[in-house]
Amino acid sequence: MRDVPIAVVDLDHSSDSRLLLRMLDASPGVRITSQPADMDEARMQLRQLQVFAVVLVPRDVTRQALRGRQGTVFSYYNATYMTTGQSAARDIGDAVSAWNARLLRERIGLQVGPGKLRAAPIAVQSDILFNPARSYELFLLPLIFPAVLSLVLALAVAGSLGREIRDGTLPAWLGHAPWSAIAGKVLPYVLLFSLYGALGAAYLAWLRGDGIAGSVVLLLLAQPLFYLATAAYALFFVGVTRDMGTALSAVGLSIGTALAFSSATFPVIDAPLFTRVWHLLLPLSAYIKLQTQQQFIGSPLAVSLWPLATLLLMILVAGGIGGWRLLAFARTPQAAQPAGAGA
């Protein structure tokens, strides 16, 4: 894993602490993207998911080490993104170990002599944030629940809409109020799966976890938006392909693989351009970001408005294009013929 974004709060402001910053930035696994003035600002960046770990270099830590007392550098990482956070913590520890070796060789060794050198003048204390028990249940289930539910919903919606094309009943079904007909077919699925999603979030929060750190209302609002965005993608595939089998295959290739591209298990920070763009196009990516911010981290409301707006945009664009294509096909003679009737 490369270039995981981290923040460094340097309260020491010495030439030795600046050396640590250079060594951290030179590490292939992490990249310093900000240097906040204090921990409050660093915690805000963690809650906004701008960084996955924070390194705190306390005041006078190098002076303590040079005087023979052990200093401590603190590392805080986001364990809701367990793979990313642990990778960052490991690279931070490696960089501090290399920094210790430089201090021993170039600073402390010159003062006390080689015979009095001791190991590790500065220790690393790693603290886990937002999933202190490092529970794989609280790491995996919040990802698996929405991923599986969204796939089942997309298949159900695509099958329900595609059946009208397959059976040649599309024009009669759409009638004189096509958008109402589409909404009447899609919304029951959205409401049902939104209920499932809310129950899953409640199970994780109050039966298996420590409650919801952020806004319950925002998390509940995200449920219908997420599943409506997923249904809009199913409508898009049916409208564009005009074939139930092809639409179901497209759902499997996109919604079915969304978890791998969500950046929750493995980050897409340094991934190829296609992977990063595909990540942004999937409803699950936006939902998991909002879920993590509100259920586990407690991010401010303004931070989670972007994922909500992203889901709303997906609904309008994918649903609008899919519905328009479906209505256009309904006006053609082929729409009134069952699939394979002309063979």
Phi, psi and omega in degrees: 000133188234149170057042173291126184289131177228163174244148178234124175257104183260102177264355181277319176053042178247169177295328179290320178292326176293329174297319177300318179299319179294323180289323175297315182291334178279346179293134182291339186275336182230161179217125179285114180257346178203156176231080182298157180284333181210175183288333178299315178293323179294319178296324178298319178293326174295317181292332178274000182060028173284329177227160180250352179205156178230134175252126177250119175257103186295161178296136176065020182292322180286328177296319177299317181296320181290339179268005176097357177261147182282130174262170182226130171255134185258138178235125179242128180228152183278109184272358173289331168258078194298313182298314181293314182297315180293324177297317178297316180298321179295317180290326176296316177299320178295320180294320179293323177298317177294324178295318177302317180298320178295317180297317180297317185283318191258342183240297186290320180299326179288335182275314188254347182092154184299329184290339183253012179291141175237158183283150171047073175296337179232124180265161176248125174250114181264129178242138184263133181246143169072348172208065191298333179278356184052044183285123176291334176296313180285347175273316188270318185298321176297343176269318185289319181306299182293329180295314181291315181298318181293324178294315180297317178298314182297320178294320180295316181293315179298320178293320180293316178288318182294333179296326178295324177289316182299320184272357180073023182256009186300309182299317181293323180291316181293321176058218183266355179230070188298318182292325176294322178295318179296315180298320180296332179276326187273318189299322177302321176296316182298315181295317181296314182285334172295321176296315177302316180297319179295320178295321177296318178295320179294320178300314181292324185284312191251342177260327182246341184241203184248031180092189181253123185286331184250229186264121175294320182299316181294321179293321177290323178296328181292335183299301180296327179294318180295312183286332174290322176296320177296318177296325178296323176294320177298317176298320179299313181294321178293316181294324182281317184276331181058030181210128185296315182298316179294321179296318178296322177295319179296322176298315180297322181286332183258293181294324181293335180253010188298326182299322181294334182256009186280349182074009180274320179273312175229128185290153178255021185303312184250024182281166175301160184303317181302316181296318181293321178291316180299322176302317182289337184275351186263132179301325182298326180298313180293319182294315181297324177297314179294317180300316179297317181297318187267322184281324188246325189263324183081044181289153176299156182303317184299330182292325184270000177292329181295312175300322177297315179296325178297316178297318179296320178296320177298320178299313184292315185285304182295315180294321180295313180294315181297316179295319179297317179293323179294318178294322179295321179292326181296338181273359180265155179298329182296334184294334181272002181251134176300152179301131179085002182292331182272002183284000000 
